[in-house]
């Protein structure tokens, strides 16, 4: 069965993935140039992500969508298991948002430029001025009523175990007094972990758990640390044992 699945990937999944990725990037670039950036920066990527999951025949379960209010802006924070985290959140969260992502991803042909046109936020840590610029863009995004998705671990795990959260997303939430929504991802590490980039994809179910929002209590360092701890515990509470 493993080799049959690999043959399917080679003959069907990978060609469709390549063509759809380029087509989606071009659509986003053109759409954001001539039309509504909030629409074209989100919906083509959402449809592409669902297609990516389906062409690899991966079952998806989503829990907790009822925890989100329709017009509320959120800071979503998720554990980062593997490459398929992107498709799971983009395709199945059901909320228009902007990504906060590593600067290195801007170098990917077509995709990097499409992300720039969609006004996703590239985290630039080269110097203090660039860091301030990054957080200024994030602040502007959230202040406009848009939601933001952040991986507070900073990078994908090497082991499948969740690492410590960095404070950036929680400082933004504190400053703007916006609720944090923790997201737990399960299965992505088993599908394509970080140490197997460019390897065969393994079949495994994916699950996205949307936890209840965590609202600020007060403002300042104490609130930042409290929401960080609460978010970490919420994400961990729904992680499958490894």
Beta strands, then each sheet from edge to edge (+ up, - down):
strand 1: 60-63
strand 2: 75-78
strand 3: 97-102
strand 4: 121-123
strand 5: 147-150
strand 6: 180-186
strand 7: 206-210
sheet 1: 1+ 7+ 6- 2- 5- 3- 4-
end
